[in-house]
Structures are given as structure tokens and as C-alpha cells.
Amino acid sequence: MIFSLEALQAFHGDSLLLHAGTAEEPLLVLIDGGPSGTWETSLQPRLEELRAERASAEAALRIDLAMVSHIDSDHVAGMVDLANSLVTEQEDRKPLSYDVRTLWHNSFDDVLGNDADELRTAALDVLSQPLGDAGADEIRAAGLAVVASVAEGRELRDQAHTLGWAINEPFDGPVLLPADGVRSITLGDVKLTVVCPHQAQLDKLHTAWDKWLEEHPKAVAGAVPAAVSRDNSPYNLSSIVVLAECDGKSMLLTGDARDDHILTGLDESAIAKNARTHVDILKLPHHGSIRNMTAAFFERVTADHYVISADGRHGNPETETLDLIADSRSDDDFTIHLTNRVGTDTLKKRLDAFLAEKEESGRAYGVNFRDEDSHSLRIDLLEGG
């Protein structure tokens, strides 16, 4: 039996491959596609390797589920590139390289209604105005990100319709944890339980977003001063979070969700026992940003393997987050996995300092990095992997 997670080189974003089933009947789930450049650098090459292993040059690689956790460009851009490549093959009357059975994708329209149009209009308005503030560059960058992300989310939905992909099956509307109970599905040998977003959370987010737009007609989501300690991005807070389980093993895949929302979802879906959850793999939210984490989260959610996809951009993974993981454990029976040791910003310097402090303290937990020559780092939870 196979149950494995691959974290691809997705730079400052996320792109994950979940493998399950058997060698004869493998199941493949793609979670996020990373930012621009991920498709050419790692996602397409890795899918082509799998196609060579599992199919033939003429046959399509089956992707049982493709999931976009949320529409930030560092998660959705590579998925758009994947769909674009298939649309081109279809238009050229070529055999399709990949057979995507189902797409889970909550577009911004799904979670906040027609406010996606208001958001795009506000962002474009910001980009057209002269700004004299000290934070003008940051605000313009946020405006560009909003315009790009909303457009990419809609483009992916259009591509999915063109390609005939099922969307959000078996959900009737957005993929979410309903207010009246648990929502789990079985995909081959894997059970997927939706932890977030919760309908009540989306309702609150919608109300808060309406109020925010009214009070800030020329501002955009994401233009938040660095001093703000908590992540309030409407994209991130609507992330799809799932618990994947197979043959007694589990993975918690969190998108860019915030810790309090994840904890609420774990409680309401009855996954947490006495307010605590242990999983084999925890994919950290938001690339290890401290704005999405607290000490309480790591005390209540523990893992054998902590996975962080980041390359130093925006300061991620933050040293404070790594320290919280270590401080939350009285044992050393865990490993922190990182997709990059060398990247932008001061990543290597910060990680080297973290490792030196770990060694000085006598801690023996593992720290594992993706081999720079590999498309991904892989964690096998079952012997068949």
C-alpha cells in the first residue's frame, strides 16, 4: 500500500502530490500548482516522470483529484498552466497528457459572492491613482496581486469547463465543512475530510469584507502593514483544509489557513480528541508564516513530519514558527521538512542559525531539506511507498 506526500519545488508557494493505493492501481491527488515558474521547473517534469512510470507516451496520466486550496497566485498559477497546456492539446487535436477527473476550486465568487467584482474594481482603482504614502509600493503590489489572483481563479474555472472537468464533486457548491455536520468523501483507498472553510466562518468573512470595502473604497485586500500580527487575507482565510487518511496514517493539508480556523474545524468535524490532534504529516499553513500560527496550535496539533514549502520570500519560513514547533515538543520524535535551504532573502543564514541553536541545545529531532537536484521532497508513510 502506498501513502506518500511530495512537496514540489514551488519557490514561495505550494504544490503537493499525494500518492495512495497500490503500484498496480495508484491514486494521484494534486494540491495547488505553485506560483509562476513552478509548472516548467518542477510540476510538469514530475508529472511527466509519473506518466512514464504509470502509463505510456501515448496514454494520459490520471489525476484523480486536483485541488486549489485558494486563489492566491502562489497556489493557483501552476494549476492554470497545467490546464492551459491541456486546452492547447485539445485545440491541436492531440491526445491529452493528463486526465483530471475532478477539480476542487472555490473561486472568490463562490466564497464571497459577486464581491469578487468589487474587489477587482477596487484593486484597479488603486493601480490608477497616484500614491504618495510611504507604503505606496506595497499597496500597488497588493493591487496587482488581487487583479492577478481573481483573474487566474476565473481563468481556471473557465478552462475546467472547456476540458470537461467535474467541479467540486460531490459538493453542491463550494467545498466546505457544512454547518450541520462532517463532510468526508472516499477516493480510492483515501478518506478526505474537509476541515475548512466552515460555512459560519465564510458568512463572517463575507460580512466583514462588505464592511471593509465600504470603509476602504480605494484599498485592496493584502495591503496590510507588516506590523499587523495576524493574517486577515480573505483568500487565505477561505483556504480549503483537508485531512487525508489511509490505512491508519494521516496528513493534514492546510493551504494558507489560520490556526484558529483550523482548530475550530478539527473540533467541529470530530477529528480532534479532547481538543488535540496528532497526524503523521502536517503541511504548515502559509509557508511557515508566524501570522498564521500560535504556540497553542502546535500544542494542540502535533505531527511526526512537519512540511514547509517556502524559499525565504516574505521571510518564510519564519524562525519564530520553527522555534514554536520545537518548543511545543518535549520529545524529539519528529522531523521538519523544508523545500529550500537556499533561496531569497536571508533564508540560508536564518536556517543555519536555527540549526546551530538546535545543535547547541542538544535536541535530536530531524531537519530535512529537498535535494537541490530533485523536483521534490517525498515522505512515505507506508512501506509500499
C-alpha positions in Angstrom: 0.0 0.0 0.0 1.2 3.5 -0.9 0.5 6.7 1.1 3.0 9.4 0.4 3.3 13.2 0.1 5.6 15.1 -2.3 6.3 18.7 -1.7 7.5 20.1 -5.1 9.9 22.9 -5.6 7.3 25.6 -5.6 9.5 28.5 -4.6 7.5 30.7 -2.2 4.3 28.8 -2.9 2.7 25.4 -2.6 2.5 22.4 -4.9 1.9 19.0 -3.5 1.4 15.5 -4.8 -0.5 12.9 -2.7 0.1 9.3 -3.7 -2.1 6.4 -2.4 -3.3 2.9 -3.4 -1.1 0.2 -4.9 1.6 0.1 -7.5 -1.0 -1.6 -9.8 -3.8 0.9 -9.0 -2.2 4.2 -7.9 -4.2 7.2 -6.9 -2.9 10.7 -7.5 -4.1 13.9 -6.0 -2.6 17.3 -6.9 -2.9 20.0 -4.3 -2.0 23.5 -5.7 0.2 24.4 -8.6 2.6 26.9 -7.1 3.5 30.4 -8.5 4.6 31.3 -12.0 7.6 29.1 -13.0 6.6 26.1 -10.9 4.9 24.4 -13.9 8.1 24.5 -16.1 10.5 23.9 -13.2 9.0 21.0 -11.3 5.3 20.3 -11.7 5.3 19.3 -15.4 8.7 17.4 -15.2 7.4 15.5 -12.2 4.1 14.7 -13.8 5.9 13.5 -16.9 8.1 11.2 -14.8 5.0 9.7 -13.3 3.3 9.4 -16.7 6.4 7.4 -17.9 6.2 5.2 -14.9 2.4 4.6 -14.9 1.3 5.0 -18.4 2.9 5.2 -21.8 4.0 8.1 -24.0 0.5 8.0 -25.7 -1.6 7.5 -22.6 -2.8 10.2 -20.2 -1.7 10.3 -16.6 -4.8 10.0 -14.4 -5.0 12.7 -11.8 -7.9 11.6 -9.6 -8.4 15.0 -7.9 -6.8 18.4 -8.5 -7.4 20.8 -5.6 -6.8 24.5 -5.4 -6.7 25.5 -1.7 -7.3 29.1 -2.5 -6.8 31.6 -5.4 -3.6 33.3 -4.3 -1.2 33.3 -7.3 1.4 31.3 -5.4 -1.0 28.4 -5.3 -3.1 28.7 -8.5 -0.7 29.9 -11.2 0.8 26.4 -11.9 -2.6 24.9 -12.0 -3.7 27.4 -14.6 -0.5 26.5 -16.6 -1.5 22.8 -16.4 -5.0 23.5 -17.7 -3.6 25.8 -20.4 -1.4 23.0 -21.7 -4.3 20.7 -21.9 -6.5 23.2 -23.6 -3.8 23.7 -26.2 -3.5 20.0 -26.8 -7.3 19.8 -27.2 -7.3 22.6 -29.7 -4.5 21.0 -31.6 -6.4 17.7 -31.6 -3.6 15.9 -29.7 -4.1 13.2 -27.1 -4.3 14.8 -23.7 -1.3 14.3 -21.4 -3.3 14.3 -18.2 -6.7 13.1 -17.3 -8.0 15.2 -14.4 -11.2 13.6 -13.1 -12.3 16.3 -10.6 -11.3 19.8 -9.7 -11.9 21.3 -6.2 -11.7 25.0 -6.6 -13.6 27.6 -4.7 -13.3 30.8 -6.8 -13.6 34.1 -5.0 -17.2 34.4 -6.4 -18.0 31.1 -4.6 -16.9 32.2 -1.2 -17.7 35.9 -1.3 -20.4 36.2 -4.0 -20.2 39.0 -6.5 -17.8 40.9 -4.3 -15.0 39.5 -6.4 -16.0 42.1 -9.0 -15.9 44.8 -6.3 -12.5 43.6 -5.2 -11.1 43.7 -8.7 -12.6 47.2 -9.3 -11.1 48.5 -6.0 -7.7 47.0 -7.0 -7.7 48.5 -10.4 -8.7 51.9 -8.9 -5.7 51.7 -6.6 -3.4 51.0 -9.5 -4.7 54.0 -11.4 -4.2 56.5 -8.6 -1.1 58.5 -7.7 0.0 57.4 -4.2 2.3 59.5 -2.0 2.3 57.2 1.0 5.5 55.6 2.3 3.8 52.2 1.7 2.8 53.0 -1.9 4.9 50.3 -3.4 3.4 47.7 -1.1 -0.1 48.8 -1.8 0.5 48.8 -5.6 2.0 45.3 -5.3 -1.1 44.1 -3.4 -3.3 45.6 -6.0 -1.5 43.8 -8.8 -1.8 40.5 -6.8 -5.5 41.0 -6.3 -6.1 41.6 -10.0 -3.9 38.6 -11.0 -5.4 36.2 -8.4 -9.1 36.9 -9.2 -8.3 36.6 -12.9 -6.4 33.4 -12.5 -9.2 31.9 -10.4 -11.8 32.6 -13.1 -9.5 31.5 -15.9 -9.0 28.1 -14.2 -12.8 27.7 -13.8 -13.3 28.5 -17.5 -10.5 26.1 -18.5 -12.1 23.4 -16.4 -15.4 23.8 -18.2 -13.7 23.7 -21.6 -11.9 20.5 -20.6 -15.0 18.9 -19.2 -13.6 18.5 -15.6 -16.1 17.8 -12.9 -16.0 20.8 -10.4 -16.3 20.4 -6.7 -18.0 17.0 -6.9 -19.6 15.6 -4.8 -20.3 19.0 -3.2 -23.3 21.1 -4.2 -21.4 24.4 -4.5 -18.2 25.3 -2.6 -16.0 22.8 -0.9 -16.6 23.4 2.8 -17.4 22.0 6.2 -21.2 22.4 6.4 -22.8 23.9 9.5 -24.8 20.8 10.2 -22.1 18.1 10.3 -19.0 16.4 9.0 -18.2 16.2 5.3 -16.0 13.3 4.2 -15.6 11.5 0.9 -13.7 8.3 -0.1 -11.4 8.5 -3.1 -10.0 5.0 -3.7 -8.2 4.0 -0.5 -8.1 7.5 0.8 -10.7 9.2 3.1 -10.7 13.0 2.7 -12.4 15.1 5.4 -12.9 18.8 4.9 -11.8 20.8 7.9 -12.0 24.3 6.5 -13.5 26.6 5.4 -16.6 26.4 7.6 -19.8 28.0 6.3 -20.1 30.1 9.5 -16.6 31.4 9.0 -17.3 32.3 5.4 -20.5 34.1 6.5 -18.5 36.2 9.0 -15.8 36.8 6.4 -18.4 38.0 3.9 -19.9 40.4 6.4 -16.5 41.7 7.4 -15.5 42.1 3.7 -18.6 44.1 2.9 -17.9 46.4 5.8 -14.2 46.7 4.8 -15.0 47.6 1.2 -17.4 50.3 2.3 -14.8 51.8 4.6 -11.8 51.5 2.3 -13.1 52.1 -1.2 -9.6 52.7 -2.6 -7.8 50.0 -0.7 -7.3 46.3 -1.5 -7.0 43.1 0.3 -3.5 42.2 1.1 -2.3 45.8 1.6 -1.7 45.1 5.3 1.1 46.8 7.3 3.8 44.4 8.4 3.1 45.3 12.0 -0.2 43.6 11.8 0.3 40.3 13.6 -2.5 38.2 12.3 -3.3 37.1 8.7 -6.6 38.6 7.7 -6.4 37.9 3.9 -9.9 36.9 2.7 -8.1 34.5 0.3 -6.1 32.7 3.0 -9.0 32.6 5.4 -11.1 30.8 2.8 -8.5 28.1 2.2 -9.7 24.5 1.7 -8.1 22.4 4.5 -8.4 18.6 4.4 -7.4 15.6 6.5 -6.3 12.7 4.3 -6.4 9.3 5.8 -5.2 5.9 4.5 -4.5 2.6 6.3 -4.2 4.2 9.7 -2.0 7.1 8.5 -3.0 10.7 8.2 -2.0 14.0 6.6 -3.4 17.5 7.4 -3.1 19.7 4.4 -3.8 23.3 5.3 -3.4 25.7 2.4 -2.8 29.2 3.9 -5.5 28.9 6.6 -5.1 30.5 10.0 -4.6 28.3 13.1 -7.8 29.3 15.0 -9.9 28.4 11.9 -8.1 25.0 11.6 -8.6 24.2 15.3 -12.3 25.1 15.1 -12.7 22.8 12.1 -10.8 19.9 13.8 -13.2 20.2 16.8 -16.4 20.5 14.8 -15.5 17.7 12.4 -14.8 15.5 15.5 -11.2 14.8 14.3 -9.8 16.3 17.5 -10.0 14.2 20.6 -10.1 16.2 23.8 -9.1 19.2 21.7 -5.9 17.5 20.5 -5.0 16.1 17.1 -2.0 14.0 16.1 -1.2 13.4 12.4 1.6 11.7 10.6 2.2 14.8 8.3 1.3 18.4 8.9 1.7 20.7 5.9 2.2 24.0 7.7 -0.1 26.9 6.7 1.1 29.9 4.8 4.7 28.7 4.2 5.6 28.9 7.9 4.4 32.5 8.5 4.0 33.4 12.1 1.0 35.4 11.2 -1.0 32.2 10.9 0.4 30.3 13.9 0.4 30.4 17.7 2.0 28.2 20.4 -1.4 26.9 21.2 -1.8 25.5 17.8 1.4 23.4 17.9 0.4 22.2 21.4 -2.9 21.0 20.2 -1.8 19.7 16.7 1.3 17.5 16.7 2.9 15.6 13.9 5.7 13.2 13.1 6.5 15.2 10.0 6.1 19.0 9.6 6.4 20.1 6.0 7.1 23.7 4.9 7.1 24.9 1.4 9.0 28.3 1.1 12.1 29.9 -0.3 12.6 32.9 2.0 10.3 35.3 0.3 8.3 37.4 2.7 10.6 36.0 5.5 9.1 32.5 5.2 9.6 30.2 6.9 9.9 32.5 9.9 12.4 31.4 12.6 9.7 32.1 15.3 7.5 29.4 13.7 10.3 26.9 13.7 11.0 27.7 17.3 7.3 27.2 18.2 7.4 23.7 16.7 10.5 22.7 18.7 9.2 24.4 21.9 5.9 22.6 21.7 7.6 19.1 21.9 9.1 17.5 24.9 10.4 14.7 22.7 12.5 14.6 19.5 10.4 12.1 17.6 9.6 14.4 14.7 11.2 15.8 11.6 10.9 19.3 10.0 11.0 19.1 6.2 11.7 22.2 4.1 11.6 22.5 0.3 14.5 25.0 0.2 17.6 25.7 2.3 18.9 28.3 -0.1 16.6 30.9 -1.5 15.7 34.6 -1.5 16.1 37.0 1.4 18.3 35.7 4.2 17.0 32.1 4.2 20.2 30.2 4.4 21.6 32.5 7.1 18.4 32.1 9.2 18.2 28.4 8.8 21.8 27.9 9.6 21.3 29.9 12.8 18.3 27.8 13.7 20.2 24.6 13.1 23.1 25.8 15.2 20.8 26.6 18.1 19.2 23.2 17.8 22.6 21.5 17.9 23.8 23.7 20.9 20.6 22.8 22.8 21.3 19.1 22.3 18.0 18.5 20.5 17.9 15.4 18.3 14.8 16.0 16.1 15.4 15.8 12.4 15.6 18.6 9.8 15.4 17.5 6.2 15.8 19.6 3.1 14.8 18.9 -0.5 17.8 17.8 -2.6 18.5 20.8 -4.9 18.7 18.4 -7.9 15.3 16.9 -7.1 11.9 18.2 -8.2 10.5 17.4 -4.7 11.0 16.1 -1.2 8.9 12.9 -0.5 7.6 11.4 2.7 6.4 7.8 2.5 4.1 6.7 5.3 3.6 3.1 4.2 6.1 0.5 3.2 4.7 0.3 -0.4 5.8 3.9 -1.0 
